[in-house]
Amino acid sequence: MKIKVTLNREIKSIEINPDDYLSEVLRDNGCKSVKRGCDKSTCGACTVLVDDKPVLSCTYLAARAEGKSITTLEGEQEEAMKLGQLIVAEGGDQCGYCTPSLALTAIAMKRELVNPTEEEIIHYITGNLCRCSGYVAQLKGIKKYMGVE
């Protein structure tokens, strides 16, 4: 079956199987920033934006994306670079496996929340697991990105 989606601001018609998950469909279509972690929606590595909201794509059936706008890190390079530089400046970069999902979540948060508190930021990014850091440096970088130092 075919679905029609807007993928990173480009209209696409994509051939899928009815039981395909969005994460694999996206990876098969060149979006290598979408990572596989747990395949159970618990680690956040597969986070993408569907209609500008963070979604765990490893358990999201691709057929549900019909007619929707999907954004991966490949479609947010400029914003991701701004955020990434702030996280690196705080020493919050390590292996980088969680970075695409964390960046997309922070980008969505910046578009949704105005002047969030630290508690609201922590709540918003909860679910994006990082096995390398203690989140302190990442949080500092995200706060600077949000403009709420």
N, CA, C and O atoms as a MOPAC input file, in Angstrom:
PM7 MOZYME 1SCF
protein

 N      0.84800 1    -1.17800 1     0.00000 1
 C      0.00000 1     0.00000 1     0.00000 1
 C      0.89200 1     1.23900 1     0.00000 1
 O      2.04400 1     1.18900 1     0.43100 1
 N      0.34500 1     2.34400 1    -0.48700 1
 C      1.09800 1     3.59400 1    -0.53100 1
 C      0.49900 1     4.59300 1     0.44000 1
 O     -0.71700 1     4.66800 1     0.62100 1
 N      1.39500 1     5.36700 1     1.06500 1
 C      0.94400 1     6.49100 1     1.88000 1
 C      1.57100 1     7.75100 1     1.30400 1
 O      2.66700 1     7.72900 1     0.74400 1
 N      0.85200 1     8.83400 1     1.45600 1
 C      1.35600 1    10.12900 1     1.02100 1
 C      1.61900 1    10.94800 1     2.27200 1
 O      0.72800 1    11.14600 1     3.09800 1
 N      2.85000 1    11.42100 1     2.40400 1
 C      3.25600 1    12.20100 1     3.56900 1
 C      4.09900 1    13.38900 1     3.10900 1
 O      4.60600 1    13.41400 1     1.98700 1
 N      4.23300 1    14.35100 1     3.98300 1
 C      5.20900 1    15.40800 1     3.77200 1
 C      6.37800 1    15.06500 1     4.67700 1
 O      6.27300 1    15.14400 1     5.90100 1
 N      7.48100 1    14.68700 1     4.07400 1
 C      8.66500 1    14.26800 1     4.82200 1
 C      9.72200 1    15.34800 1     4.68600 1
 O     10.24700 1    15.59300 1     3.60000 1
 N     10.02400 1    15.98500 1     5.79800 1
 C     11.00900 1    17.06200 1     5.81400 1
 C     10.70400 1    18.10900 1     4.74000 1
 O     11.57200 1    18.51500 1     3.96700 1
 N      9.44300 1    18.52300 1     4.72500 1
 C      8.91400 1    19.58100 1     3.84800 1
 C      8.81400 1    19.19200 1     2.37700 1
 O      8.66400 1    20.05700 1     1.51400 1
 N      8.89600 1    17.90400 1     2.09000 1
 C      8.80400 1    17.42500 1     0.71500 1
 C      7.69900 1    16.36500 1     0.62000 1
 O      7.71000 1    15.39000 1     1.37200 1
 N      6.76500 1    16.55000 1    -0.28500 1
 C      5.66600 1    15.59100 1    -0.42800 1
 C      6.21500 1    14.30400 1    -1.04200 1
 O      6.90700 1    14.32400 1    -2.06000 1
 N      5.88700 1    13.19000 1    -0.39600 1
 C      6.38700 1    11.88600 1    -0.83100 1
 C      5.25100 1    10.88000 1    -0.85600 1
 O      4.32900 1    10.94300 1    -0.04300 1
 N      5.32700 1     9.97000 1    -1.78200 1
 C      4.45700 1     8.80800 1    -1.82500 1
 C      5.35900 1     7.61500 1    -1.53000 1
 O      6.31600 1     7.34800 1    -2.25700 1
 N      5.03800 1     6.90400 1    -0.45000 1
 C      5.93200 1     5.84600 1     0.02800 1
 C      5.17600 1     4.51900 1     0.07500 1
 O      4.06400 1     4.43400 1     0.59600 1
 N      5.79500 1     3.50800 1    -0.47200 1
 C      5.25100 1     2.15800 1    -0.44800 1
 C      5.54800 1     1.53400 1     0.92300 1
 O      6.69600 1     1.51800 1     1.36700 1
 N      4.51400 1     1.02500 1     1.58300 1
 C      4.68300 1     0.38400 1     2.88900 1
 C      3.87600 1    -0.90400 1     2.95200 1
 O      2.99100 1    -1.14200 1     2.13000 1
 N      4.19300 1    -1.71400 1     3.92500 1
 C      3.35500 1    -2.85100 1     4.28300 1
 C      2.44600 1    -2.38800 1     5.41400 1
 O      2.82600 1    -1.49500 1     6.17100 1
 N      1.26400 1    -2.96400 1     5.54800 1
 C      0.33200 1    -2.50900 1     6.59700 1
 C      0.88500 1    -2.59500 1     8.01600 1
 O      0.43200 1    -1.86200 1     8.89500 1
 N      1.85800 1    -3.47700 1     8.25600 1
 C      2.39600 1    -3.64600 1     9.61000 1
 C      3.76600 1    -2.98900 1     9.80100 1
 O      4.43400 1    -3.24800 1    10.80200 1
 N      4.19200 1    -2.15000 1     8.86500 1
 C      5.46900 1    -1.44600 1     8.99500 1
 C      5.37800 1    -0.34500 1    10.03700 1
 O      4.37400 1     0.36100 1    10.13900 1
 N      6.44300 1    -0.21500 1    10.80300 1
 C      6.52200 1     0.88600 1    11.75400 1
 C      7.24000 1     2.06600 1    11.10000 1
 O      8.09500 1     1.89100 1    10.23300 1
 N      6.87600 1     3.25300 1    11.53100 1
 C      7.37600 1     4.47500 1    10.92400 1
 C      8.90200 1     4.56900 1    10.99200 1
 O      9.52900 1     5.03300 1    10.04000 1
 N      9.50000 1     4.14200 1    12.08700 1
 C     10.96000 1     4.24500 1    12.22200 1
 C     11.68200 1     3.53500 1    11.08000 1
 O     12.61100 1     4.09100 1    10.49500 1
 N     11.27100 1     2.33800 1    10.76500 1
 C     11.94500 1     1.58100 1     9.70600 1
 C     11.64300 1     2.15900 1     8.32600 1
 O     12.51900 1     2.18800 1     7.46200 1
 N     10.42300 1     2.61500 1     8.11300 1
 C     10.07000 1     3.24500 1     6.83100 1
 C     10.92500 1     4.48600 1     6.61300 1
 O     11.42800 1     4.71600 1     5.51300 1
 N     11.08800 1     5.28200 1     7.66300 1
 C     11.90500 1     6.49100 1     7.54500 1
 C     13.36500 1     6.14800 1     7.27100 1
 O     13.99500 1     6.76400 1     6.41100 1
 N     13.90300 1     5.17900 1     7.98800 1
 C     15.29400 1     4.76800 1     7.76400 1
 C     15.47000 1     4.22800 1     6.34900 1
 O     16.47100 1     4.51600 1     5.69300 1
 N     14.50000 1     3.44600 1     5.87600 1
 C     14.56300 1     2.91100 1     4.51800 1
 C     14.48900 1     4.00900 1     3.46500 1
 O     14.87800 1     3.80000 1     2.31600 1
 N     13.99200 1     5.17400 1     3.85600 1
 C     13.87300 1     6.30300 1     2.93600 1
 C     14.92000 1     7.38100 1     3.21900 1
 O     14.70200 1     8.55900 1     2.93500 1
 N     16.04500 1     6.97000 1     3.77500 1
 C     17.19700 1     7.84600 1     3.90600 1
 C     17.31700 1     8.64800 1     5.17800 1
 O     18.27000 1     9.41300 1     5.32600 1
 N     16.38900 1     8.50300 1     6.10200 1
 C     16.43100 1     9.27800 1     7.34900 1
 C     17.17500 1     8.48300 1     8.41900 1
 O     16.57100 1     7.89800 1     9.31800 1
 N     18.48500 1     8.47800 1     8.29900 1
 C     19.32100 1     7.66400 1     9.19100 1
 C     19.46200 1     8.26400 1    10.58000 1
 O     20.02600 1     7.62300 1    11.46600 1
 N     18.96100 1     9.48500 1    10.79500 1
 C     18.99700 1    10.06700 1    12.14600 1
 C     18.00100 1     9.37600 1    13.06700 1
 O     18.11000 1     9.48500 1    14.28800 1
 N     17.03600 1     8.67000 1    12.49900 1
 C     16.04200 1     7.93900 1    13.29700 1
 C     16.71900 1     6.66300 1    13.77500 1
 O     17.03100 1     5.77700 1    12.97900 1
 N     16.94100 1     6.58100 1    15.07300 1
 C     17.70100 1     5.46300 1    15.64900 1
 C     16.77900 1     4.36800 1    16.16600 1
 O     15.62000 1     4.60800 1    16.50600 1
 N     17.32200 1     3.17700 1    16.21400 1
 C     16.64400 1     2.04000 1    16.84500 1
 C     17.26100 1     1.85700 1    18.21500 1
 O     18.48200 1     1.79100 1    18.35900 1
 N     16.41400 1     1.77800 1    19.20600 1
 C     16.90500 1     1.55100 1    20.55600 1
 C     16.22600 1     0.34300 1    21.15200 1
 O     16.76300 1    -0.76400 1    21.14300 1
 N     15.04300 1     0.57200 1    21.66900 1
 C     14.34300 1    -0.47600 1    22.40700 1
 C     13.25000 1    -1.18000 1    21.60600 1
 O     12.88300 1    -2.31100 1    21.92400 1
 N     12.73300 1    -0.52800 1    20.57700 1
 C     11.58800 1    -1.01600 1    19.79900 1
 C     10.34200 1    -1.22400 1    20.66500 1
 O      9.47400 1    -2.03000 1    20.32800 1
 N     10.25900 1    -0.48800 1    21.78900 1
 C      9.12500 1    -0.61100 1    22.70500 1
 C      8.63300 1     0.74100 1    23.20100 1
 O      7.82000 1     0.79800 1    24.12300 1
 N      9.10800 1     1.82900 1    22.60800 1
 C      8.72400 1     3.20000 1    22.99800 1
 C      9.13000 1     3.55800 1    24.42300 1
 O      8.40200 1     4.26300 1    25.12200 1
 N     10.28900 1     3.07300 1    24.85100 1
 C     10.74000 1     3.42700 1    26.19100 1
 C     12.03400 1     4.23200 1    26.22800 1
 O     12.34200 1     4.83500 1    27.25600 1
 N     12.80900 1     4.26100 1    25.12800 1
 C     14.09700 1     4.96200 1    25.18700 1
 C     14.09900 1     6.30900 1    24.47700 1
 O     14.91800 1     7.16800 1    24.80200 1
 N     13.20800 1     6.51200 1    23.52300 1
 C     13.11800 1     7.78700 1    22.82700 1
 C     14.04800 1     7.96100 1    21.64800 1
 O     13.96200 1     8.98100 1    20.96400 1
 N     14.93400 1     7.01900 1    21.37500 1
 C     15.91200 1     7.17100 1    20.28800 1
 C     15.25900 1     7.31600 1    18.91700 1
 O     15.87200 1     7.84700 1    17.99100 1
 N     14.04000 1     6.85400 1    18.78600 1
 C     13.34100 1     6.87700 1    17.50200 1
 C     12.43900 1     8.10000 1    17.33100 1
 O     11.66300 1     8.15800 1    16.37700 1
 N     12.52600 1     9.06600 1    18.22600 1
 C     11.62900 1    10.21800 1    18.19500 1
 C     11.74200 1    10.99400 1    16.88700 1
 O     12.83500 1    11.33100 1    16.43100 1
 N     10.58800 1    11.26400 1    16.30400 1
 C     10.44900 1    12.14200 1    15.14400 1
 C      9.29500 1    13.08700 1    15.44900 1
 O      8.57500 1    12.90100 1    16.43100 1
 N      9.12300 1    14.09200 1    14.61200 1
 C      7.98200 1    14.98300 1    14.78100 1
 C      6.91200 1    14.60400 1    13.76500 1
 O      7.17900 1    14.51700 1    12.56700 1
 N      5.72200 1    14.38600 1    14.25300 1
 C      4.56700 1    14.15200 1    13.39300 1
 C      3.62200 1    15.31700 1    13.64700 1
 O      3.12400 1    15.50300 1    14.75700 1
 N      3.38600 1    16.09600 1    12.59900 1
 C      2.61400 1    17.33700 1    12.73200 1
 C      3.16200 1    18.18400 1    13.88100 1
 O      2.40900 1    18.72500 1    14.69200 1
 N      4.49000 1    18.28300 1    13.92900 1
 C      5.24800 1    19.11700 1    14.87100 1
 C      5.22800 1    18.64900 1    16.31900 1
 O      5.64900 1    19.39400 1    17.20400 1
 N      4.75700 1    17.45300 1    16.58400 1
 C      4.74200 1    16.89900 1    17.94300 1
 C      5.66300 1    15.68300 1    18.00500 1
 O      5.67200 1    14.86800 1    17.08300 1
 N      6.44500 1    15.55300 1    19.09400 1
 C      7.31700 1    14.38900 1    19.22700 1
 C      6.51100 1    13.08700 1    19.30400 1
 O      5.54000 1    12.98100 1    20.05300 1
 N      6.94200 1    12.10600 1    18.51100 1
 C      6.28400 1    10.79900 1    18.44600 1
 C      7.36100 1     9.73000 1    18.46100 1
 O      8.39900 1     9.87100 1    17.81400 1
 N      7.11400 1     8.67200 1    19.19500 1
 C      8.02900 1     7.53300 1    19.22900 1
 C      7.70400 1     6.64400 1    18.02900 1
 O      6.70500 1     5.92500 1    18.02500 1
 N      8.55900 1     6.70500 1    17.02200 1
 C      8.24300 1     6.08900 1    15.72800 1
 C      8.42100 1     4.57700 1    15.68400 1
 O      7.98400 1     3.94100 1    14.72500 1
 N      9.05100 1     3.98400 1    16.69900 1
 C      9.27300 1     2.53700 1    16.66700 1
 C      8.00000 1     1.73200 1    16.91600 1
 O      7.95000 1     0.54100 1    16.60600 1
 N      6.97600 1     2.36900 1    17.47100 1
 C      5.70500 1     1.66700 1    17.69600 1
 C      4.53700 1     2.40900 1    17.03400 1
 O      3.37300 1     2.14800 1    17.34100 1
 N      4.85300 1     3.31700 1    16.14300 1
 C      3.84900 1     4.11100 1    15.42600 1
 C      3.71700 1     3.50000 1    14.03600 1
 O      4.64900 1     3.57600 1    13.23600 1
 N      2.59000 1     2.90800 1    13.74800 1
 C      2.40500 1     2.28500 1    12.44000 1
 C      2.51500 1     3.33500 1    11.34200 1
 O      1.89900 1     4.39800 1    11.42400 1
 N      3.29300 1     3.03300 1    10.32700 1
 C      3.52000 1     3.97400 1     9.22800 1
 C      2.20600 1     4.36900 1     8.55500 1
 O      2.07000 1     5.49900 1     8.08600 1
 N      1.25500 1     3.46700 1     8.50400 1
 C     -0.03600 1     3.77100 1     7.86900 1
 C     -0.74900 1     4.93500 1     8.55900 1
 O     -1.52600 1     5.65000 1     7.92600 1
 N     -0.48600 1     5.12700 1     9.85200 1
 C     -1.09400 1     6.24700 1    10.59100 1
 C     -0.55100 1     7.59500 1    10.13700 1
 O     -1.15900 1     8.63000 1    10.40900 1
 N      0.58100 1     7.59300 1     9.45100 1
 C      1.21000 1     8.83600 1     9.00600 1
 C      0.58500 1     9.38500 1     7.72200 1
 O      0.94200 1    10.47800 1     7.28000 1
 N     -0.31800 1     8.65700 1     7.13800 1
 C     -0.98100 1     9.10100 1     5.90400 1
 C     -1.48000 1    10.54100 1     6.04500 1
 O     -2.23500 1    10.86200 1     6.96200 1
 N     -1.04000 1    11.40600 1     5.11400 1
 C     -1.48500 1    12.79400 1     5.09100 1
 C     -0.83700 1    13.70500 1     6.11500 1
 O     -1.18000 1    14.88400 1     6.19900 1
 N      0.08900 1    13.18000 1     6.88900 1
 C      0.71500 1    13.97100 1     7.95700 1
 C      2.06900 1    14.52500 1     7.51600 1
 O      2.64700 1    14.10300 1     6.51400 1
 N      2.54500 1    15.47800 1     8.29900 1
 C      3.86500 1    16.05800 1     8.09800 1
 C      4.82300 1    15.40100 1     9.08300 1
 O      4.59000 1    15.40700 1    10.29100 1
 N      5.89300 1    14.84000 1     8.55600 1
 C      6.88100 1    14.15400 1     9.38300 1
 C      8.20700 1    14.89600 1     9.26100 1
 O      8.65200 1    15.22900 1     8.16200 1
 N      8.82300 1    15.14600 1    10.40200 1
 C     10.11600 1    15.82200 1    10.40800 1
 C     11.11900 1    14.98000 1    11.17100 1
 O     10.87200 1    14.54700 1    12.29600 1
 N     12.25400 1    14.75900 1    10.53100 1
 C     13.37900 1    14.08400 1    11.17200 1
 C     14.49600 1    15.11300 1    11.30400 1
 O     14.35900 1    16.24700 1    10.84700 1
 N     15.58100 1    14.72200 1    11.91800 1
 C     16.69100 1    15.65500 1    12.09100 1
 C     17.21100 1    16.16000 1    10.74400 1
 O     17.70300 1    17.28300 1    10.64600 1
 N     17.09900 1    15.33000 1     9.71500 1
 C     17.54000 1    15.75000 1     8.37800 1
 C     16.78600 1    16.98900 1     7.90500 1
 O     17.30400 1    17.75300 1     7.09100 1
 N     15.58500 1    17.19400 1     8.40100 1
 C     14.78400 1    18.34800 1     8.01700 1
 C     14.93100 1    19.54500 1     8.93700 1
 O     14.29800 1    20.57800 1     8.71400 1
 N     15.75800 1    19.42300 1     9.96800 1
 C     15.94600 1    20.50400 1    10.95200 1
 C     17.41600 1    20.78300 1    11.20300 1
 O     17.81100 1    21.07500 1    12.33200 1
 N     18.22300 1    20.69600 1    10.16700 1
 C     19.66900 1    20.83100 1    10.32200 1
 C     20.08700 1    22.15900 1    10.95900 1
 O     20.94200 1    22.17700 1    11.84500 1
 N     19.50000 1    23.25200 1    10.52300 1
 C     19.91300 1    24.56700 1    11.03700 1
 C     19.61100 1    24.71200 1    12.52900 1
 O     20.47300 1    25.12500 1    13.30400 1
 N     18.38500 1    24.37100 1    12.92600 1
 C     18.02000 1    24.46300 1    14.34700 1
 C     18.83200 1    23.47700 1    15.17500 1
 O     19.28200 1    23.80300 1    16.27300 1
 N     19.01800 1    22.27400 1    14.64900 1
 C     19.78600 1    21.26500 1    15.37600 1
 C     21.22800 1    21.71200 1    15.58100 1
 O     21.82400 1    21.42700 1    16.62000 1
 N     21.78500 1    22.40100 1    14.61200 1
 C     23.15800 1    22.89700 1    14.73300 1
 C     23.25000 1    23.93000 1    15.86000 1
 O     24.19800 1    23.91100 1    16.64500 1
 N     22.26900 1    24.82800 1    15.93900 1
 C     22.25900 1    25.83400 1    17.01000 1
 C     22.23600 1    25.14900 1    18.37800 1
 O     23.03500 1    25.46500 1    19.26000 1
 N     21.31500 1    24.21600 1    18.53300 1
 C     21.18600 1    23.50000 1    19.80300 1
 C     22.43300 1    22.67000 1    20.08600 1
 O     22.94400 1    22.66800 1    21.20600 1
 N     22.91600 1    21.97200 1    19.07400 1
 C     24.08800 1    21.12300 1    19.25400 1
 C     25.30300 1    21.89400 1    19.72700 1
 O     26.05500 1    21.41300 1    20.57500 1
 N     25.50200 1    23.08400 1    19.18700 1
 C     26.64500 1    23.89700 1    19.60900 1
 C     26.53000 1    24.27700 1    21.09000 1
 O     27.53200 1    24.32600 1    21.80400 1
 N     25.31900 1    24.54100 1    21.53600 1
 C     25.11600 1    24.89800 1    22.94600 1
 C     25.36200 1    23.69600 1    23.86100 1
 O     25.95200 1    23.83500 1    24.93200 1
 N     24.91400 1    22.53700 1    23.44000 1
 C     25.12600 1    21.32600 1    24.24200 1
 C     26.61900 1    20.97700 1    24.27800 1
 O     27.14600 1    20.60800 1    25.32800 1
 N     27.29000 1    21.09200 1    23.14400 1
 C     28.73200 1    20.81700 1    23.09100 1
 C     29.49100 1    21.79600 1    23.98200 1
 O     30.41600 1    21.39900 1    24.69100 1
 N     29.11000 1    23.06400 1    23.95400 1
 C     29.77700 1    24.08400 1    24.77300 1
 C     29.64900 1    23.77900 1    26.26500 1
 O     30.50300 1    24.18000 1    27.05700 1
 N     28.59400 1    23.07500 1    26.64700 1
 C     28.38200 1    22.69400 1    28.04700 1
 C     29.01000 1    21.34300 1    28.37600 1
 O     28.96600 1    20.90500 1    29.52600 1
 N     29.59600 1    20.67700 1    27.37500 1
 C     30.21000 1    19.36800 1    27.59300 1
 C     29.19800 1    18.24100 1    27.64200 1
 O     29.46600 1    17.19300 1    28.22900 1
 N     28.04500 1    18.44000 1    27.03700 1
 C     26.97300 1    17.44600 1    27.10200 1
 C     26.92800 1    16.48300 1    25.93600 1
 O     25.97000 1    15.72100 1    25.80600 1
 N     27.94100 1    16.49800 1    25.08500 1
 C     27.96900 1    15.55600 1    23.96800 1
 C     28.87000 1    14.38300 1    24.33500 1
 O     29.97300 1    14.56200 1    24.85000 1
 N     28.38400 1    13.20100 1    24.06500 1
 C     29.20600 1    12.03500 1    24.34000 1
 C     29.14300 1    11.14100 1    23.11100 1
 O     29.78900 1    11.46400 1    22.11400 1
 N     28.41600 1    10.05600 1    23.12400 1
 C     28.42000 1     9.16700 1    21.95800 1
 C     27.53800 1     9.70900 1    20.83300 1
 O     27.79400 1     9.42100 1    19.66400 1
 N     26.51700 1    10.47900 1    21.15900 1
 C     25.66600 1    11.09500 1    20.14700 1
 C     24.46100 1    10.28600 1    19.70900 1
 O     23.67300 1    10.75800 1    18.89000 1
 N     24.29900 1     9.08100 1    20.23200 1
 C     23.18900 1     8.23400 1    19.78900 1
 C     21.83000 1     8.86200 1    20.10200 1
 O     20.90300 1     8.75600 1    19.30000 1
 N     21.70400 1     9.50800 1    21.24800 1
 C     20.43600 1    10.11200 1    21.65000 1
 C     20.23600 1    11.51300 1    21.09100 1
 O     19.14100 1    12.06900 1    21.18900 1
 N     21.27500 1    12.08600 1    20.51000 1
 C     21.23100 1    13.48900 1    20.09800 1
 C     20.11700 1    13.81500 1    19.10400 1
 O     19.43500 1    14.82000 1    19.30300 1
 N     19.88800 1    13.03100 1    18.04600 1
 C     18.81700 1    13.39600 1    17.11700 1
 C     17.44400 1    13.48700 1    17.78200 1
 O     16.69300 1    14.43100 1    17.53500 1
 N     17.12200 1    12.51700 1    18.61500 1
 C     15.80500 1    12.53300 1    19.26100 1
 C     15.70200 1    13.65000 1    20.28600 1
 O     14.66200 1    14.30000 1    20.39000 1
 N     16.75400 1    13.87700 1    21.03300 1
 C     16.75600 1    14.95800 1    22.01900 1
 C     16.63300 1    16.30800 1    21.32100 1
 O     15.89400 1    17.18300 1    21.77100 1
 N     17.36400 1    16.47200 1    20.21500 1
 C     17.30500 1    17.73000 1    19.46800 1
 C     15.90300 1    17.98200 1    18.92100 1
 O     15.38200 1    19.09000 1    19.05300 1
 N     15.28900 1    16.98000 1    18.31400 1
 C     13.93800 1    17.15900 1    17.77700 1
 C     12.94000 1    17.48900 1    18.88200 1
 O     12.05100 1    18.31900 1    18.69300 1
 N     13.08700 1    16.84700 1    20.02300 1
 C     12.19000 1    17.12600 1    21.14600 1
 C     12.36800 1    18.55600 1    21.62600 1
 O     11.38500 1    19.24400 1    21.90200 1
 N     13.61200 1    19.01200 1    21.72900 1
 C     13.87300 1    20.38800 1    22.16500 1
 C     13.36600 1    21.40400 1    21.14600 1
 O     12.84600 1    22.45400 1    21.52400 1
 N     13.51100 1    21.10200 1    19.86600 1
 C     13.00600 1    21.99100 1    18.81400 1
 C     11.48800 1    22.11200 1    18.91000 1
 O     10.94100 1    23.21100 1    18.81100 1
 N     10.81300 1    20.98600 1    19.10100 1
 C      9.34600 1    21.01300 1    19.25200 1
 C      8.94600 1    21.80400 1    20.49500 1
 O      7.98200 1    22.56900 1    20.47200 1
 N      9.69700 1    21.61000 1    21.57500 1
 C      9.40300 1    22.32100 1    22.81900 1
 C      9.55300 1    23.82400 1    22.62700 1
 O      8.72100 1    24.59600 1    23.10400 1
 N     10.60200 1    24.24500 1    21.93500 1
 C     10.82900 1    25.67400 1    21.72000 1
 C      9.67800 1    26.30400 1    20.93900 1
 O      9.32600 1    27.46200 1    21.16300 1
 N      9.10500 1    25.54400 1    20.03600 1
 C      7.98900 1    26.04700 1    19.22700 1
 C      6.67400 1    26.04700 1    19.99900 1
 O      5.75600 1    26.79800 1    19.67000 1
 N      6.58700 1    25.21200 1    21.01800 1
 C      5.33700 1    25.06800 1    21.76500 1
 C      5.29100 1    25.89400 1    23.05000 1
 O      4.25800 1    26.48300 1    23.37000 1
 N      6.40200 1    25.94000 1    23.78800 1
 C      6.41000 1    26.58700 1    25.09500 1
 C      7.14400 1    27.92700 1    25.04300 1
 O      8.18400 1    28.05500 1    24.39800 1
 N      6.59400 1    28.89900 1    25.72100 1
 C      7.23700 1    30.20400 1    25.82000 1
 C      7.78100 1    30.36600 1    27.23200 1
 O      7.04100 1    30.25100 1    28.21000 1
 N      9.07900 1    30.63400 1    27.33100 1
 C      9.72300 1    30.86400 1    28.61200 1
 C      9.42200 1    29.76300 1    29.63800 1
 O      8.92900 1    30.05400 1    30.72700 1
 N      9.71600 1    28.49700 1    29.29600 1
 C      9.40700 1    27.41200 1    30.22700 1
 C     10.31900 1    27.42000 1    31.44700 1
 O     11.44000 1    27.92600 1    31.39800 1
 N      9.83500 1    26.86700 1    32.51300 1
 C     10.65300 1    26.68400 1    33.70900 1
 C     11.56000 1    25.46800 1    33.50000 1
 O     11.35400 1    24.67400 1    32.58200 1
 N     12.55700 1    25.34200 1    34.35800 1
 C     13.42900 1    24.17500 1    34.27700 1
 C     12.61500 1    22.89200 1    34.45400 1
 O     12.86300 1    21.89500 1    33.77600 1
 N     11.66500 1    22.92000 1    35.34800 1
 C     10.80800 1    21.75400 1    35.58000 1
 C     10.01600 1    21.37900 1    34.32100 1
 O      9.87800 1    20.19700 1    34.00500 1
 N      9.49700 1    22.38000 1    33.60600 1
 C      8.75700 1    22.11500 1    32.36900 1
 C      9.67700 1    21.54100 1    31.29100 1
 O      9.27600 1    20.65600 1    30.53400 1
 N     10.90200 1    22.04200 1    31.22500 1
 C     11.86200 1    21.51300 1    30.25200 1
 C     12.16900 1    20.05500 1    30.57000 1
 O     12.15300 1    19.20600 1    29.67800 1
 N     12.44500 1    19.76700 1    31.82000 1
 C     12.74700 1    18.38900 1    32.22400 1
 C     11.56600 1    17.47400 1    31.90600 1
 O     11.75500 1    16.36600 1    31.40500 1
 N     10.36100 1    17.93300 1    32.19500 1
 C      9.17200 1    17.13300 1    31.88900 1
 C      9.06200 1    16.87000 1    30.38200 1
 O      8.74200 1    15.75500 1    29.97000 1
 N      9.32300 1    17.88400 1    29.57000 1
 C      9.16800 1    17.76600 1    28.11900 1
 C     10.18000 1    16.78400 1    27.52800 1
 O      9.84300 1    16.02500 1    26.61900 1
 N     11.40300 1    16.79000 1    28.02900 1
 C     12.42000 1    15.91300 1    27.44100 1
 C     12.48300 1    14.53400 1    28.09900 1
 O     13.24700 1    13.67300 1    27.66300 1
 N     11.68200 1    14.32300 1    29.14400 1
 C     11.64600 1    13.01000 1    29.78700 1
 C     11.22800 1    11.97200 1    28.75000 1
 O     10.28100 1    12.17600 1    27.99100 1
 N     11.93400 1    10.88500 1    28.73400 1
 C     11.64300 1     9.84700 1    27.74900 1
 C     12.72100 1     9.76900 1    26.68100 1
 O     12.77500 1     8.79800 1    25.92600 1
 N     13.58300 1    10.78100 1    26.60800 1
 C     14.73900 1    10.74100 1    25.72100 1
 C     15.93000 1    10.30900 1    26.56800 1
 O     16.60200 1    11.13500 1    27.18600 1
 N     16.17500 1     9.02800 1    26.58600 1
 C     17.20300 1     8.48600 1    27.46300 1
 C     18.59800 1     8.66500 1    26.87900 1
 O     18.81900 1     8.49700 1    25.68000 1
 N     19.52200 1     9.00600 1    27.75100 1
 C     20.93900 1     9.10800 1    27.40100 1
 C     21.68500 1     8.19600 1    28.35800 1
 O     21.58800 1     8.34300 1    29.57700 1
 N     22.41700 1     7.27000 1    27.80500 1
 C     23.13600 1     6.32600 1    28.65200 1
 C     24.54000 1     6.81000 1    29.00600 1
 O     25.24300 1     6.15900 1    29.77900 1
 N     24.95200 1     7.94400 1    28.44900 1
 C     26.32400 1     8.43800 1    28.66300 1
 C     26.41600 1     9.56000 1    29.69000 1
 O     27.36600 1     9.61700 1    30.47100 1
 N     25.43500 1    10.44400 1    29.68900 1
 C     25.57200 1    11.65100 1    30.51200 1
 C     24.62600 1    11.62300 1    31.70400 1
 O     23.77100 1    10.74600 1    31.82600 1
 N     24.80000 1    12.58400 1    32.55600 1
 C     23.89900 1    12.74700 1    33.69200 1
 C     22.85200 1    13.80700 1    33.41600 1
 O     22.15000 1    14.23400 1    34.33200 1
 N     22.73400 1    14.23900 1    32.17500 1
 C     21.75100 1    15.21200 1    31.70100 1
 C     22.01300 1    16.65000 1    32.12700 1
 O     21.40200 1    17.55500 1    31.56000 1
 N     22.88000 1    16.90900 1    33.08800 1
 C     23.08300 1    18.26800 1    33.59200 1
 C     23.58500 1    19.18200 1    32.47900 1
 O     23.03600 1    20.26400 1    32.26900 1
 N     24.62000 1    18.75600 1    31.76900 1
 C     25.17400 1    19.58300 1    30.69300 1
 C     24.18300 1    19.72900 1    29.54900 1
 O     24.05700 1    20.80900 1    28.97300 1
 N     23.47700 1    18.65100 1    29.21500 1
 C     22.45900 1    18.72800 1    28.15900 1
 C     21.36900 1    19.72100 1    28.55900 1
 O     20.94000 1    20.53700 1    27.74400 1
 N     20.93200 1    19.65100 1    29.79200 1
 C     19.89800 1    20.55700 1    30.28100 1
 C     20.36400 1    22.00700 1    30.21000 1
 O     19.59300 1    22.88700 1    29.82500 1
 N     21.61200 1    22.26200 1    30.57600 1
 C     22.15000 1    23.63000 1    30.49300 1
 C     22.11800 1    24.13200 1    29.04900 1
 O     21.72900 1    25.27200 1    28.79600 1
 N     22.52100 1    23.29500 1    28.11300 1
 C     22.50100 1    23.67000 1    26.70300 1
 C     21.08600 1    23.92100 1    26.20200 1
 O     20.84100 1    24.87900 1    25.46900 1
 N     20.15900 1    23.06100 1    26.59600 1
 C     18.76100 1    23.22700 1    26.18000 1
 C     18.17500 1    24.49500 1    26.77600 1
 O     17.44000 1    25.21200 1    26.09800 1
 N     18.48600 1    24.77900 1    28.02400 1
 C     17.98600 1    26.01100 1    28.63800 1
 C     18.49500 1    27.23900 1    27.88500 1
 O     17.74000 1    28.18700 1    27.67200 1
 N     19.75000 1    27.23000 1    27.48700 1
 C     20.28900 1    28.34600 1    26.71100 1
 C     19.58000 1    28.43000 1    25.35700 1
 O     19.26000 1    29.52400 1    24.89200 1
 N     19.34100 1    27.30900 1    24.74200 1
 C     18.62300 1    27.26200 1    23.46200 1
 C     17.21700 1    27.85200 1    23.60600 1
 O     16.73000 1    28.56700 1    22.73000 1
 N     16.58400 1    27.53200 1    24.73600 1
 C     15.23000 1    28.02500 1    25.00800 1
 C     15.23000 1    29.50100 1    25.43700 1
 O     14.18400 1    30.15000 1    25.47200 1
 N     16.41800 1    30.01300 1    25.76100 1
 C     16.52400 1    31.40600 1    26.19600 1
 C     16.08000 1    31.62600 1    27.62800 1
 O     15.60600 1    32.70800 1    27.97300 1
 N     16.23200 1    30.59500 1    28.47500 1
 C     15.78000 1    30.69000 1    29.87800 1
 C     16.91100 1    30.33300 1    30.84400 1
 O     16.68400 1    29.63900 1    31.83500 1
 N     18.09000 1    30.79200 1    30.56800 1
 C     19.23500 1    30.49300 1    31.43600 1
 C     18.90500 1    30.88600 1    32.82300 1
 O     19.72800 1    30.72300 1    33.72300 1

